[in-house]
Amino acid sequence: MPLVEITMTEGRTAEQVRAVLCEVHDAVEHALGVPAQSIRVLLREIPETNWQAGRVTLAEKKAAEKNT
């Protein structure tokens, strides 16, 4: 049973989230040739305030970019 986990920041529409889930599911089904019902795709959405790179959160980075 393939399990794919996706982690990304919040902010996409429900339609975009659904689209990425379906596209990933289809890619796994095609690449591995496994039954569709055996594929699991999990998507976690993380607030930008909880995602940090280089000691700066994505929220801080976006705010700084707006001020420049």
BADOMI-784013 format. One record per atom (N, C-alpha, C, O, CB): chain; atom name; x, y, z. Coordinates in Angstrom, 3 decimals, m for minus. Atoms other than C-alpha are relative to their C-alpha. Last residue first. Glycine has a CB too. Layout:
BEGIN
SITE	dovex	dovo	c1	c2	c3
SITE	A	CA	X	Y	Z
...
This chain:
BEGIN
SITE	dovex	dovo	c1	c2	c3
SITE	A	N	m1.146	m0.445	0.817
SITE	A	CA	10.729	46.639	0.384
SITE	A	C	m0.446	0.500	m1.348
SITE	A	O	0.384	0.910	m2.159
SITE	A	CB	1.003	m1.130	m0.185
SITE	A	N	m0.519	m1.284	m0.456
SITE	A	CA	7.987	46.442	3.014
SITE	A	C	1.179	0.505	m0.815
SITE	A	O	1.709	1.580	m0.534
SITE	A	CB	0.401	m0.103	1.431
SITE	A	N	1.030	m1.006	0.243
SITE	A	CA	6.043	43.682	1.250
SITE	A	C	0.513	1.403	0.344
SITE	A	O	0.089	2.391	m0.255
SITE	A	CB	m1.263	m0.320	0.820
SITE	A	N	0.046	m0.234	1.445
SITE	A	CA	9.191	41.540	1.115
SITE	A	C	m1.025	1.071	m0.357
SITE	A	O	m0.817	1.834	m1.301
SITE	A	CB	m0.325	m1.298	m0.738
SITE	A	N	m1.180	m0.798	0.354
SITE	A	CA	9.652	41.917	4.883
SITE	A	C	0.008	0.333	m1.486
SITE	A	O	0.394	1.437	m1.872
SITE	A	CB	1.288	m0.748	0.377
SITE	A	N	0.212	m1.352	m0.527
SITE	A	CA	6.088	40.725	5.522
SITE	A	C	1.155	0.903	m0.373
SITE	A	O	0.943	2.058	m0.740
SITE	A	CB	m0.175	m0.029	1.523
SITE	A	N	1.006	m0.666	0.842
SITE	A	CA	6.597	37.737	3.232
SITE	A	C	m0.231	1.440	0.465
SITE	A	O	m0.347	2.350	m0.355
SITE	A	CB	m1.333	m0.786	0.025
SITE	A	N	m0.613	m0.252	1.295
SITE	A	CA	9.821	36.789	5.031
SITE	A	C	m0.974	0.739	m0.923
SITE	A	O	m0.597	1.703	m1.589
SITE	A	CB	0.453	m1.321	m0.643
SITE	A	N	m0.911	m1.129	m0.165
SITE	A	CA	8.213	37.150	8.442
SITE	A	C	0.633	0.382	m1.336
SITE	A	O	0.785	1.564	m1.644
SITE	A	CB	1.091	m0.334	1.029
SITE	A	N	0.827	m1.183	m0.235
SITE	A	CA	5.324	34.877	7.405
SITE	A	C	0.864	1.242	0.144
SITE	A	O	0.526	2.291	m0.403
SITE	A	CB	m0.866	m0.187	1.251
SITE	A	N	0.513	m0.426	1.297
SITE	A	CA	7.775	32.376	5.924
SITE	A	C	m0.890	1.230	0.146
SITE	A	O	m0.909	2.090	m0.735
SITE	A	CB	m0.777	m1.140	m0.669
SITE	A	N	1.196	0.734	0.429
SITE	A	CA	9.510	32.246	9.265
SITE	A	C	m0.445	0.506	m1.365
SITE	A	O	m0.081	1.606	m1.782
SITE	A	CB	m1.149	0.150	1.037
SITE	A	N	1.072	m0.922	0.388
SITE	A	CA	13.071	33.499	9.548
SITE	A	C	m1.201	m0.839	m0.418
SITE	A	O	m1.077	m1.754	m1.232
SITE	A	CB	0.455	0.966	m1.164
SITE	A	N	0.433	m0.758	m1.177
SITE	A	CA	15.865	31.655	11.375
SITE	A	C	m1.083	1.032	m0.293
SITE	A	O	m1.331	1.920	0.523
SITE	A	CB	1.177	0.690	0.608
SITE	A	N	m0.990	m1.038	m0.258
SITE	A	CA	17.369	30.493	8.054
SITE	A	C	m0.400	0.940	1.133
SITE	A	O	m0.103	2.134	1.088
SITE	A	CB	0.234	0.794	m1.250
SITE	A	N	m1.227	0.319	0.728
SITE	A	CA	14.207	28.640	7.118
SITE	A	C	0.977	1.142	0.261
SITE	A	O	0.631	2.309	0.079
SITE	A	CB	m0.268	m0.198	m1.553
SITE	A	N	m1.165	m0.867	m0.096
SITE	A	CA	11.107	28.555	9.286
SITE	A	C	1.153	m0.526	m0.838
SITE	A	O	1.378	m1.733	m0.934
SITE	A	CB	0.432	0.144	1.447
SITE	A	N	m0.937	0.530	1.001
SITE	A	CA	7.606	27.225	8.864
SITE	A	C	1.181	0.961	m0.060
SITE	A	O	1.038	2.121	m0.448
SITE	A	CB	m0.686	m0.166	m1.425
SITE	A	N	m0.625	1.206	m0.551
SITE	A	CA	5.286	27.678	11.863
SITE	A	C	1.003	m0.635	m0.949
SITE	A	O	1.430	m1.769	m0.729
SITE	A	CB	m1.059	m1.011	0.353
SITE	A	N	m0.673	m0.379	m1.244
SITE	A	CA	4.237	31.271	11.120
SITE	A	C	0.733	m1.178	0.636
SITE	A	O	1.569	m0.988	1.520
SITE	A	CB	m1.008	0.570	0.987
SITE	A	N	m1.279	m0.622	0.356
SITE	A	CA	3.483	30.214	7.550
SITE	A	C	0.774	0.456	1.226
SITE	A	O	1.994	0.605	1.169
SITE	A	CB	m0.232	1.180	m0.924
SITE	A	N	0.059	m1.463	0.041
SITE	A	CA	0.780	27.916	8.934
SITE	A	C	1.384	0.578	m0.294
SITE	A	O	2.395	0.030	0.143
SITE	A	CB	m0.546	0.562	1.334
SITE	A	N	m0.667	m0.614	m1.138
SITE	A	CA	1.369	24.274	7.979
SITE	A	C	m0.163	1.516	m0.094
SITE	A	O	0.047	2.085	m1.165
SITE	A	CB	1.506	m0.400	0.051
SITE	A	N	m0.170	m1.422	0.255
SITE	A	CA	m0.938	22.316	5.689
SITE	A	C	0.522	0.652	1.284
SITE	A	O	m0.077	0.526	2.352
SITE	A	CB	m1.347	0.660	m0.472
SITE	A	N	m0.013	m0.828	m1.214
SITE	A	CA	m0.532	18.572	5.797
SITE	A	C	0.207	1.445	m0.416
SITE	A	O	1.071	1.746	m1.239
SITE	A	CB	1.118	m0.460	1.003
SITE	A	N	m0.484	m1.355	0.211
SITE	A	CA	m1.540	16.428	2.828
SITE	A	C	m0.133	0.772	1.310
SITE	A	O	m1.214	0.870	1.891
SITE	A	CB	m0.781	0.705	m1.150
SITE	A	N	0.285	m0.878	m1.136
SITE	A	CA	m1.897	12.671	2.980
SITE	A	C	0.599	1.364	m0.275
SITE	A	O	1.714	1.465	m0.786
SITE	A	CB	0.559	m0.589	1.328
SITE	A	N	m0.693	m1.277	0.161
SITE	A	CA	m2.131	10.455	m0.099
SITE	A	C	m0.445	0.904	1.148
SITE	A	O	m1.631	1.195	1.302
SITE	A	CB	m0.305	0.659	m1.409
SITE	A	N	0.347	m0.998	m1.009
SITE	A	CA	m3.007	6.775	0.335
SITE	A	C	0.833	1.247	m0.261
SITE	A	O	2.046	1.161	m0.449
SITE	A	CB	0.238	m0.543	1.451
SITE	A	N	m0.871	m1.179	m0.091
SITE	A	CA	m3.024	4.320	m2.564
SITE	A	C	m0.543	0.970	1.043
SITE	A	O	m1.737	1.266	1.081
SITE	A	CB	0.121	0.703	m1.378
SITE	A	N	m1.080	0.286	m0.941
SITE	A	CA	m4.586	0.848	m2.184
SITE	A	C	0.911	1.208	0.246
SITE	A	O	1.807	1.143	1.087
SITE	A	CB	0.825	m1.160	m0.512
SITE	A	N	0.500	0.041	m1.372
SITE	A	CA	m7.936	1.836	m3.706
SITE	A	C	1.091	m0.300	1.034
SITE	A	O	0.857	m0.163	2.235
SITE	A	CB	m1.088	m1.036	0.106
SITE	A	N	0.283	m1.343	m0.508
SITE	A	CA	m6.249	2.873	m6.934
SITE	A	C	m0.407	m0.019	1.470
SITE	A	O	m0.007	0.856	2.238
SITE	A	CB	m1.098	0.651	m0.828
SITE	A	N	1.421	m0.352	0.013
SITE	A	CA	m4.833	m0.617	m7.527
SITE	A	C	m0.234	1.362	0.664
SITE	A	O	0.388	1.685	1.676
SITE	A	CB	m0.827	m1.089	0.713
SITE	A	N	0.722	0.588	m1.129
SITE	A	CA	m1.066	m0.598	m8.093
SITE	A	C	m1.473	0.400	m0.073
SITE	A	O	m1.815	1.395	m0.713
SITE	A	CB	0.625	0.450	1.355
SITE	A	N	0.959	0.992	0.485
SITE	A	CA	0.686	m0.039	m11.413
SITE	A	C	m0.751	m0.706	1.112
SITE	A	O	m1.072	m1.890	1.003
SITE	A	CB	0.704	m1.015	m0.837
SITE	A	N	m0.161	1.280	m0.695
SITE	A	CA	3.644	1.633	m9.744
SITE	A	C	m0.954	m1.083	m0.478
SITE	A	O	m0.744	m2.266	m0.209
SITE	A	CB	m0.188	0.199	1.464
SITE	A	N	m1.407	0.411	m0.131
SITE	A	CA	4.197	4.643	m11.993
SITE	A	C	0.148	m1.390	0.594
SITE	A	O	1.030	m2.148	0.191
SITE	A	CB	0.756	0.994	0.857
SITE	A	N	m0.630	0.211	1.297
SITE	A	CA	0.577	5.041	m13.145
SITE	A	C	1.409	m0.571	0.147
SITE	A	O	1.759	m1.537	m0.532
SITE	A	CB	0.046	1.308	m0.780
SITE	A	N	0.704	1.105	0.652
SITE	A	CA	m1.051	4.600	m9.737
SITE	A	C	0.661	m0.353	m1.332
SITE	A	O	0.857	m1.529	m1.639
SITE	A	CB	m1.482	0.360	m0.221
SITE	A	N	m0.397	1.229	m0.710
SITE	A	CA	1.572	6.799	m8.118
SITE	A	C	m0.650	m1.214	m0.652
SITE	A	O	m0.001	m2.239	m0.860
SITE	A	CB	m0.391	0.077	1.502
SITE	A	N	m1.411	0.259	0.320
SITE	A	CA	1.074	9.527	m10.731
SITE	A	C	0.482	m1.293	0.656
SITE	A	O	1.188	m2.085	0.033
SITE	A	CB	0.880	1.181	0.454
SITE	A	N	m0.075	0.529	1.357
SITE	A	CA	m2.721	9.298	m10.425
SITE	A	C	1.436	m0.339	m0.395
SITE	A	O	1.676	m1.344	m1.065
SITE	A	CB	m0.587	1.002	m0.986
SITE	A	N	0.601	1.340	0.007
SITE	A	CA	m2.581	9.728	m6.652
SITE	A	C	0.146	m0.645	m1.374
SITE	A	O	0.576	m1.793	m1.487
SITE	A	CB	m1.491	0.070	0.399
SITE	A	N	m0.988	0.881	m0.639
SITE	A	CA	m0.213	12.675	m7.006
SITE	A	C	m0.510	m1.438	0.016
SITE	A	O	0.236	m2.371	m0.280
SITE	A	CB	0.310	0.475	1.442
SITE	A	N	m1.146	0.129	0.910
SITE	A	CA	m2.543	14.351	m9.505
SITE	A	C	1.066	m0.937	0.580
SITE	A	O	1.621	m1.771	m0.135
SITE	A	CB	0.614	1.385	m0.286
SITE	A	N	0.362	0.861	1.137
SITE	A	CA	m5.623	13.660	m7.371
SITE	A	C	1.185	m0.234	m0.934
SITE	A	O	1.413	m1.358	m1.383
SITE	A	CB	m1.161	0.620	m0.786
SITE	A	N	0.245	1.356	m0.511
SITE	A	CA	m4.117	15.074	m4.173
SITE	A	C	m0.286	m0.971	m1.149
SITE	A	O	0.265	m2.071	m1.197
SITE	A	CB	m1.181	0.004	1.000
SITE	A	N	m1.313	0.599	m0.265
SITE	A	CA	m2.718	18.062	m6.081
SITE	A	C	m0.154	m1.413	0.556
SITE	A	O	0.634	m2.298	0.220
SITE	A	CB	0.805	0.873	0.986
SITE	A	N	m0.718	0.272	1.247
SITE	A	CA	m6.127	18.822	m7.587
SITE	A	C	1.345	m0.663	0.268
SITE	A	O	1.701	m1.629	m0.407
SITE	A	CB	0.205	1.293	m0.789
SITE	A	N	0.602	1.199	0.614
SITE	A	CA	m7.989	18.486	m4.280
SITE	A	C	0.761	m0.387	m1.267
SITE	A	O	0.994	m1.569	m1.519
SITE	A	CB	m1.498	0.245	m0.331
SITE	A	N	m0.378	1.133	m0.857
SITE	A	CA	m5.613	20.965	m2.656
SITE	A	C	m0.532	m1.291	m0.611
SITE	A	O	0.194	m2.280	m0.712
SITE	A	CB	m0.544	0.185	1.452
SITE	A	N	m1.426	0.264	0.222
SITE	A	CA	m6.012	23.382	m5.565
SITE	A	C	0.471	m1.201	0.816
SITE	A	O	1.231	m2.034	0.323
SITE	A	CB	0.837	1.239	0.357
SITE	A	N	m0.141	0.579	1.342
SITE	A	CA	m9.819	23.100	m5.443
SITE	A	C	1.461	m0.330	m0.300
SITE	A	O	1.750	m1.372	m0.889
SITE	A	CB	m0.552	0.968	m1.065
SITE	A	N	0.417	1.401	m0.096
SITE	A	CA	m9.884	23.660	m1.678
SITE	A	C	0.171	m0.702	m1.343
SITE	A	O	0.521	m1.881	m1.393
SITE	A	CB	m1.466	m0.099	0.471
SITE	A	N	1.447	0.222	m0.002
SITE	A	CA	m7.954	26.856	m2.285
SITE	A	C	m0.285	m1.490	0.146
SITE	A	O	0.588	m2.330	m0.068
SITE	A	CB	m0.651	0.557	m1.297
SITE	A	N	0.564	0.414	1.289
SITE	A	CA	m4.326	27.171	m1.313
SITE	A	C	m1.510	m0.171	0.132
SITE	A	O	m2.033	m0.371	1.229
SITE	A	CB	0.656	m1.319	m0.495
SITE	A	N	0.287	m1.114	0.888
SITE	A	CA	m3.201	29.249	1.646
SITE	A	C	m0.537	m0.386	m1.355
SITE	A	O	m0.935	0.487	m2.127
SITE	A	CB	1.206	0.791	m0.185
SITE	A	N	1.411	m0.284	0.223
SITE	A	CA	m1.556	26.957	4.124
SITE	A	C	m0.153	1.088	m1.049
SITE	A	O	0.789	1.819	m1.356
SITE	A	CB	m0.686	0.416	1.309
SITE	A	N	0.604	m1.056	m0.795
SITE	A	CA	2.069	25.944	3.764
SITE	A	C	m1.470	0.157	m0.353
SITE	A	O	m1.912	m0.226	m1.436
SITE	A	CB	0.741	1.320	m0.205
SITE	A	N	m0.128	m1.306	0.633
SITE	A	CA	3.071	22.597	2.373
SITE	A	C	m0.653	1.041	0.896
SITE	A	O	m1.373	0.706	1.837
SITE	A	CB	m0.640	0.005	m1.418
SITE	A	N	0.074	m1.077	m0.983
SITE	A	CA	3.627	19.028	3.525
SITE	A	C	0.219	1.304	m0.737
SITE	A	O	1.182	1.448	m1.490
SITE	A	CB	1.049	m0.188	1.151
SITE	A	N	m0.331	m1.315	0.539
SITE	A	CA	2.845	16.106	1.243
SITE	A	C	m0.142	1.001	1.134
SITE	A	O	m1.146	1.002	1.846
SITE	A	CB	m0.918	0.380	m1.223
SITE	A	N	0.279	m1.104	m0.906
SITE	A	CA	2.866	12.486	2.399
SITE	A	C	0.503	1.301	m0.613
SITE	A	O	1.642	1.385	m1.071
SITE	A	CB	0.651	m0.242	1.382
SITE	A	N	m0.709	m1.211	0.388
SITE	A	CA	2.569	9.580	m0.041
SITE	A	C	m0.409	1.097	0.974
SITE	A	O	m1.598	1.303	1.218
SITE	A	CB	m0.312	0.406	m1.487
SITE	A	N	0.427	m1.146	m0.788
SITE	A	CA	1.607	6.119	1.207
SITE	A	C	0.879	1.181	m0.377
SITE	A	O	2.100	1.127	m0.233
SITE	A	CB	0.077	m0.298	1.532
SITE	A	N	m0.799	m1.221	0.045
SITE	A	CA	1.808	3.166	m1.166
SITE	A	C	m0.630	1.099	0.849
SITE	A	O	m1.845	1.298	0.839
SITE	A	CB	0.161	0.477	m1.446
SITE	A	N	0.837	m1.169	0.000
SITE	A	CA	0.000	0.000	0.000
SITE	A	C	0.891	1.244	0.000
SITE	A	O	1.477	1.567	1.033
SITE	A	CB	m0.957	m0.008	1.214
